[in-house]
Amino acid sequence: MEIIHSSRPALAILVSLIAAFLILITGERSRNLREFWTILASVVKFSVVLSMVPFILEGKVIEYTVLSISPGLSVQFRVDALGIIFGLTASFLWIITSFYSIGYVRSLKEHAQTRYFVCFAVALSATMGVAFSANMFTTFLFYEIITICTFPLVAHKETPEAIQGARKYLTYLLGTSIAFQLLAVFMTYHVAGTLDFRYEGLLNGARGNATDMLLIIIFILYMAGITKAAMMPLHGWLPAAMVAPTPVSALLHAVAVVKTGVFVVVKVVLHIFGINLLTQLGLGTALAYFACVTIVVASVIALTQDNLKRRLAYSTISQLSYVILGVALLTPSGITGSIMHITIHAFGKITLFFTAGAIYVATHKTNVSELDGIGRQMPFTMGAFTLGALSMIGVPPLGGFISKWYLALGAIEAEQLPVIIVLAASTLLNAGYFLPIVYAAFFKEPAPEHHHNPGQKSKIQEAPVLMVVPLVLTGIGAFVLFLAPTFFLDIARIALHAVVGGN
């Protein structure tokens, strides 16, 4: 595999850090200029990431070393097929989320808007840092930066509930990461003498230096420490973080925090342990069953939630365990489905959160039970919600069908009938908590508004155009990913060939 040395990965990270500084010094003096920096940085970041795609499609890898601390310990970036999928998804959706955020904060006249956009920009820099990390040390560094810079976003409203939710968020993510993940990183370095990712698995190549029990302990520490993946029972921070503004919730679920968690789990499975080692230790099957429990239990809880954002939160806990399930199957189709679901879930779930925010801005409604007839009053918003929901369920012709198809094939390849049953059951549960919302929105009569004259129907308008256009675009994106998945499938297959070819 040819390695190209280039500063582009560092530039992709640096762009939004520079934007954060410009946003900070601009402050409240010029709202338009402040938001111009946000949009400009998001477009430039995506352009830089996109410029690396041709090299990846040719089977090359881009590397850049920032700082060498000691042998096997450095701040280094490495852009490969797996990283470019996450990087492309996050950077593209930041453009759309930036426009949506502007419409949201302006419509609600949110306070501390400068802090909001600064933290957003830093979070995207850190997300790129995780996507393009060449080793576990660099991953851990940027992983923690994401936690710290998103804490003010969760606490943004500064209400007692927001402060409490943000504290729970920080306690879960920072506490488990330091207690478990950092210990796993130290133990990995002790066993292997380096933290550099390897396609055959770093610890697979150093197995002679550790007992099977020690390797199992390291694996458990990683899984317990990567709480951003929101696997049960360490998921409680995610529903608590729903007190944040809706664009922040979209960032948490689709672009940065939870997606970063499952991405790091994928890296640990494939590049720290490797397919062969996990198969021999039987840890892949254990992780797959663990993910299955999260998928089913979170879906059942989602059914009981009346608050729309909390229902979406439990849906995310369930849906992102698909990514973990796919890679834990350790089969070609399972890994392909896992990688594809990173992007497909992002488009579907960000659409759903965007629609929740649009409904709140237009109507101040937050509960599922209040949405009767809203589809006739907000047709673009609820039309996009329908696309996102159908993608999450896995109904063709929406993108979610593709990732679930590959996950089912992966389960067949692994001869895991229980996993196939879980996929079928979770699909029914997905339909159970999404389709009633769609039905009520389009086929039920709107509830009478108490503050209107008797018999007078409420004339609810769509949210501002800066919010509606982004959610329509991401909804269409979930549809396009089904019609034209070749680009992402090609990159996923390159990533798959790298890890399977090395075993």
Secondary structure, 3 states (H helix, E strand, C coil): CCEEECCHHHHHHHHHHHHHHHHHHHCCCCHHHHHHHHHHHHHHHHHHHHHCHHHHHCCCEEEEEEEEEECCEEEEEEECHHHHHHHHHHHHHHHHHHHHHHHHHHHHCCCCHHHHHHHHHHHHHHHHHHHCECEHHHHHHHHHHHHHHHHHHHCCCCCHHHHHHHHHHHHHHHHHHHHHHHHHHHHHHHHHCCCECCCCCCCCCCHHHCCHHHHHHHHHHHHHHCHHHCCCCCCCHHHHHHHCCHHHHHHHHHHCHHHHHHHHHHHHHHHHHCHHHHHHHCHHHHHHHHHHHHHHHHHHHHHCCCEHHHHHHHHHHHHHHHHHHHHHCCCHHHHHHHHHHHHHHHHHHHHHHHHHHHHHHHHCCCEHHHCCCHHHHCHHHHHHHHHHHHHHHCCCCCCHHHHHHHHHHHHHHCCCHHHHHHHHHHHHHHHHHHHHHHHHHHHCCCCCCCCCCCCCCCCCCCCCHHHHHHHHHHHHHHHHHHHCCHHHHHHHHHHHHHHHHCC
